């Protein structure tokens, strides 16, 4: 009868290492919780950062749309020598660009240069009174108010009829109306530009894209040309749909002057995606840095606790070495313990991060967006942190000799 060889089992197998590691990890639950805390915070920060960055993408678009992402400004280009302009905006610039794709509204404007002519609310000047504050006069086309997204406080804005007839009418910015003590247009009040009276037909405010005009007197371009020697336009304001900036920026100069479109400079807003990504990248970088710091702190905590565990279990380690355990058996056990602690911290951090993202979305009425790959990667990051943190304590444990263990030292 042939003798059968029975395999000896005097070496640690992987399930033995795992069993011993789980026993070591679970022997002190309170210490385990404190050890995992840093890893939990780090992985939760990463999940919250990436989850909210993806979820808030559409919300960021809205914020930039409300401010400057819908405005194109066309100005005459200056010559290389400095002062003079290489071209002039046509008087009908508003009409020329209004039909372009992506244009919502358009309006031109120009500063009226009046020398020492004052804007006053009364015709008589009191020599003993302090000189009135200088109030700018700005000529605008009928579509200008809509182009800069302003609103009427009272009265109305002038129209193409006022402009073509060169009527002596003005609209006051809310700040200029306060300076002139005019708060209603029901009785058709007048102001004086120099010695000439002009009827106030409206007061405007909320000029978000030209806030400087809140303290100005607005007058039709035709009136400024007839009575105030206006000889050119300064700029053309165009309100556009989101994302139409590059197209309008290319087509508007051609519509203004097909022969010399290069005579104009088009200031277009950055694309919403570019601005959005820039903001998201900044926010993501900050929170990822915080998450990284949390993981480093968690890793140091795991390393310290694992090293303390090695010192407390010197007798056990020495006894196992005396019974035949190899250095790598001892080292692998402690590396596995720290890896398990890191993995548990990563899983708890992922759960906390998902809960934070969902709670934020519920409060803000958003739809949460989470990448499953991110969740897995964050959990694995906790495990890798534990693995790296356990290398030095495992090395110290593996270097313990049985005789040193009997003496009670490393």
Secondary structure in CASP SS format (residue, H / E / C, confidence):
PFRMAT SS
TARGET T0000
AUTHOR 0000-0000-0000
METHOD secondary structure of the structure
MODEL  1
X C 1.00
X C 1.00
X C 1.00
X C 1.00
X C 1.00
X C 1.00
X C 1.00
X C 1.00
X C 1.00
X C 1.00
X C 1.00
X C 1.00
X C 1.00
X H 1.00
X H 1.00
X H 1.00
X H 1.00
X H 1.00
X H 1.00
X H 1.00
X H 1.00
X H 1.00
X H 1.00
X H 1.00
X H 1.00
X H 1.00
X C 1.00
X C 1.00
X H 1.00
X H 1.00
X H 1.00
X H 1.00
X H 1.00
X H 1.00
X H 1.00
X H 1.00
X H 1.00
X H 1.00
X H 1.00
X H 1.00
X H 1.00
X H 1.00
X H 1.00
X H 1.00
X H 1.00
X H 1.00
X H 1.00
X H 1.00
X H 1.00
X H 1.00
X H 1.00
X H 1.00
X H 1.00
X H 1.00
X H 1.00
X C 1.00
X H 1.00
X H 1.00
X H 1.00
X H 1.00
X H 1.00
X H 1.00
X H 1.00
X H 1.00
X H 1.00
X H 1.00
X H 1.00
X C 1.00
X C 1.00
X C 1.00
X E 1.00
X E 1.00
X E 1.00
X E 1.00
X E 1.00
X E 1.00
X C 1.00
X E 1.00
X C 1.00
X C 1.00
X C 1.00
X C 1.00
X C 1.00
X C 1.00
X E 1.00
X C 1.00
X C 1.00
X C 1.00
X C 1.00
X C 1.00
X C 1.00
X C 1.00
X H 1.00
X H 1.00
X H 1.00
X H 1.00
X H 1.00
X C 1.00
X C 1.00
X C 1.00
X C 1.00
X C 1.00
X E 1.00
X E 1.00
X E 1.00
X E 1.00
X E 1.00
X E 1.00
X E 1.00
X E 1.00
X E 1.00
X C 1.00
X C 1.00
X C 1.00
X C 1.00
X C 1.00
X C 1.00
X C 1.00
X E 1.00
X E 1.00
X C 1.00
X C 1.00
X C 1.00
X C 1.00
X C 1.00
X C 1.00
X C 1.00
X C 1.00
X C 1.00
X C 1.00
X C 1.00
X C 1.00
X C 1.00
X C 1.00
X C 1.00
X C 1.00
X E 1.00
X E 1.00
X E 1.00
X E 1.00
X C 1.00
X C 1.00
X C 1.00
X H 1.00
X H 1.00
X H 1.00
X H 1.00
X C 1.00
X C 1.00
X C 1.00
X E 1.00
X E 1.00
X E 1.00
X E 1.00
X E 1.00
X C 1.00
X C 1.00
X C 1.00
X C 1.00
X H 1.00
X H 1.00
X H 1.00
X H 1.00
X H 1.00
X H 1.00
X C 1.00
X C 1.00
X C 1.00
X E 1.00
X E 1.00
X E 1.00
X E 1.00
X E 1.00
X H 1.00
X H 1.00
X H 1.00
X H 1.00
X H 1.00
X H 1.00
X C 1.00
X C 1.00
X C 1.00
X C 1.00
X C 1.00
X C 1.00
X C 1.00
X C 1.00
X C 1.00
X C 1.00
X E 1.00
X E 1.00
X E 1.00
X E 1.00
X C 1.00
X C 1.00
X E 1.00
X E 1.00
X E 1.00
X E 1.00
X E 1.00
X E 1.00
X E 1.00
X E 1.00
X E 1.00
X E 1.00
X C 1.00
X C 1.00
X C 1.00
X C 1.00
X C 1.00
X H 1.00
X H 1.00
X H 1.00
X H 1.00
X H 1.00
X C 1.00
X E 1.00
X E 1.00
X E 1.00
X E 1.00
X H 1.00
X H 1.00
X H 1.00
X H 1.00
X H 1.00
X H 1.00
X H 1.00
X C 1.00
X C 1.00
X C 1.00
X C 1.00
X C 1.00
X C 1.00
X C 1.00
X E 1.00
X E 1.00
X E 1.00
X E 1.00
X E 1.00
X E 1.00
X C 1.00
X C 1.00
X C 1.00
X C 1.00
X H 1.00
X H 1.00
X H 1.00
X H 1.00
X H 1.00
X H 1.00
X H 1.00
X H 1.00
X H 1.00
X H 1.00
X H 1.00
X H 1.00
X C 1.00
X C 1.00
X C 1.00
X C 1.00
X H 1.00
X H 1.00
X H 1.00
X E 1.00
X E 1.00
X E 1.00
X E 1.00
X C 1.00
X C 1.00
X C 1.00
X C 1.00
X H 1.00
X H 1.00
X H 1.00
X H 1.00
X H 1.00
X H 1.00
X H 1.00
X H 1.00
X H 1.00
X H 1.00
X H 1.00
X H 1.00
X H 1.00
X H 1.00
X H 1.00
X H 1.00
X H 1.00
X H 1.00
X H 1.00
X H 1.00
X H 1.00
X H 1.00
X H 1.00
X H 1.00
X H 1.00
X H 1.00
X H 1.00
X H 1.00
X H 1.00
X H 1.00
X H 1.00
X H 1.00
X H 1.00
X H 1.00
X H 1.00
X H 1.00
X H 1.00
X H 1.00
X H 1.00
X H 1.00
X H 1.00
X C 1.00
X H 1.00
X H 1.00
X H 1.00
X H 1.00
X H 1.00
X H 1.00
X H 1.00
X H 1.00
X H 1.00
X C 1.00
X C 1.00
X C 1.00
X C 1.00
X H 1.00
X H 1.00
X H 1.00
X H 1.00
X H 1.00
X H 1.00
X H 1.00
X H 1.00
X H 1.00
X H 1.00
X H 1.00
X H 1.00
X H 1.00
X H 1.00
X H 1.00
X H 1.00
X H 1.00
X H 1.00
X H 1.00
X H 1.00
X H 1.00
X H 1.00
X H 1.00
X H 1.00
X H 1.00
X H 1.00
X H 1.00
X H 1.00
X H 1.00
X H 1.00
X H 1.00
X H 1.00
X H 1.00
X H 1.00
X H 1.00
X H 1.00
X H 1.00
X H 1.00
X C 1.00
X C 1.00
X C 1.00
X C 1.00
X C 1.00
X C 1.00
X C 1.00
X H 1.00
X H 1.00
X H 1.00
X H 1.00
X H 1.00
X H 1.00
X H 1.00
X H 1.00
X H 1.00
X H 1.00
X H 1.00
X H 1.00
X H 1.00
X H 1.00
X H 1.00
X H 1.00
X H 1.00
X H 1.00
X H 1.00
X H 1.00
X H 1.00
X H 1.00
X H 1.00
X H 1.00
X H 1.00
X H 1.00
X H 1.00
X C 1.00
X C 1.00
X C 1.00
X H 1.00
X H 1.00
X H 1.00
X H 1.00
X H 1.00
X H 1.00
X C 1.00
X C 1.00
X C 1.00
END
